[in-house]
Every structure is written in structure tokens, then in C-alpha cells.
Amino acid sequence: MYPLLCILILTLVLVAKAFLKKGDVEKIIRLISSISLFAIVFGFLGQIVGLIGAFDSLQRTGGNVDPSVFASGLEISLLVPAFGMSVFLIGRLGIIFLIWTQKKETL
């Protein structure tokens, strides 16, 4: 989750930089788009790792796993993609506002 937090901070900094910068911000918009897509892919990678951990603990115990151990693996597998999707949505909203304000300035 900490890498996604760093990606979120980077996304917010880039959106703020683009708002403060006047003129052509196409390069920053493409960068925000790429970073937000990376966040969602990283979240799904975290989901796969969490599911592997949950099923690995199930396999090691021969099927007699404590439900709390299995639930913690499932929790990780659901939290990381949710946070990745949140970072993706924040980045996309930033892009929408940047494009909207850029079109207003050109009118």
C-alpha cells in the first residue's frame, strides 16, 4: 500500500503543477494518465499476491486453516486494488479538470 500512497502523492503533485502552469500541459496530462494506469495495474498485482498468500496458507495446513488467516489474505487481496482504483480515479478526475480548464482558457 505504501507504493500506491507514493503514486497518489505523485499524481496529486503533478495535477497541482499542471494547474499552476499556464499553457501547454499535454505532457503532464500524458504522465498523469500513465501513472494512474500503473496504479491500477499495481493494485491488481497486489490482489494476485494476496490471493496466492491466502491459498498458500490453505494448502500448507492441508485444508484446516484458521478462518482469520484466510480472511487476512483475502482482505489484502481486496484492499490493494481498491486503493489502486482510487488513485486511478483521482488521476482521471485531475485530467478531466485540466482538460476542462484548458479549453476554457482557449475560448
TITOR-763801 format. One line per 4 residues: their letters; for each residue z, y, x of C-alpha. Coordinates in Angstrom, 2 decimals, padded with zeros to 5 digits. Example, Ala and Ser with C-alpha at 12.3 -4.5 7.8 and 13.67 -1.06 7.14 Angstrom:
2
AS) 007.80,-004.50,012.30  007.14,-001.06,013.67
***
This chain:
107
MYPL) 000.00,000.00,000.00  000.59,002.38,002.91  -003.07,002.35,003.96  -004.03,003.26,000.39
LCIL) -001.46,006.06,000.45  -003.09,007.42,003.60  -006.50,007.14,001.94  -005.14,009.03,-001.08
ILTL) -003.83,011.82,001.13  -007.14,011.99,002.99  -009.03,012.17,-000.31  -006.82,014.99,-001.58
VLVA) -007.20,016.92,001.68  -010.99,016.58,001.53  -011.11,017.72,-002.10  -008.93,020.73,-001.25
KAFL) -011.10,021.53,001.78  -014.24,021.38,-000.35  -012.70,023.70,-002.96  -011.80,026.24,-000.31
KKGD) -015.15,026.02,001.44  -017.87,028.09,-000.14  -021.46,027.00,-000.03  -022.88,023.55,000.56
VEKI) -020.26,020.82,000.18  -022.63,017.87,-000.23  -021.44,016.23,002.99  -017.81,016.38,001.87
IRLI) -018.74,015.01,-001.57  -020.51,012.04,000.03  -017.49,011.46,002.28  -015.08,011.55,-000.68
SSIS) -017.33,009.14,-002.54  -017.39,006.69,000.36  -013.65,006.89,000.95  -012.84,006.35,-002.72
LFAI) -015.13,003.32,-002.85  -013.39,001.97,000.26  -010.04,002.38,-001.52  -011.08,000.27,-004.48
VFGF) -012.53,-002.45,-002.22  -009.35,-002.42,-000.12  -007.36,-002.82,-003.34  -009.33,-005.88,-004.36
LGQI) -008.86,-007.30,-000.86  -005.11,-006.85,-001.38  -005.41,-008.72,-004.66  -007.07,-011.65,-002.96
VGLI) -004.42,-011.72,-000.24  -001.65,-011.62,-002.86  -003.18,-014.47,-004.83  -003.61,-016.53,-001.68
GAFD) 000.06,-015.96,-000.86  001.15,-016.95,-004.35  -000.91,-020.11,-004.40  000.09,-020.95,-000.82
SLQR) 003.76,-020.82,-001.80  002.95,-023.05,-004.77  001.19,-025.54,-002.50  003.93,-025.60,000.17
TGGN) 006.58,-026.55,-002.33  004.48,-029.26,-003.94  004.32,-027.52,-007.29  008.09,-026.96,-007.58
VDPS) 008.07,-023.29,-006.77  010.66,-020.80,-007.90  009.00,-018.62,-010.53  010.32,-015.47,-008.86
VFAS) 008.45,-016.31,-005.62  005.25,-016.96,-007.53  005.75,-013.80,-009.59  006.21,-011.66,-006.47
GLEI) 002.84,-012.84,-005.14  001.22,-012.06,-008.47  002.90,-008.66,-008.55  001.42,-007.76,-005.18
SLLV) -001.95,-009.03,-006.30  -001.86,-006.68,-009.30  -000.25,-003.58,-007.79  -002.61,-003.06,-004.88
PAFG) -005.85,-002.99,-006.94  -004.18,-000.72,-009.49  -003.30,001.74,-006.73  -006.80,001.40,-005.24
MSVF) -008.33,002.18,-008.62  -006.04,005.20,-008.96  -007.23,006.54,-005.60  -010.82,005.88,-006.70
LIGR) -010.32,007.78,-009.96  -008.67,010.72,-008.21  -011.57,010.89,-005.77  -014.13,010.71,-008.57
LGII) -012.35,013.43,-010.56  -012.38,015.60,-007.47  -016.11,015.04,-007.08  -016.71,015.90,-010.74
FLIW) -014.77,019.16,-010.42  -016.54,020.02,-007.16  -019.96,019.50,-008.69  -018.93,021.42,-011.81
TQKK) -017.66,024.43,-009.85  -020.66,024.32,-007.52  -023.05,024.50,-010.48  -021.07,027.39,-011.96
ETL) -021.41,029.34,-008.71  -025.18,028.86,-008.62  -025.70,030.13,-012.17
***
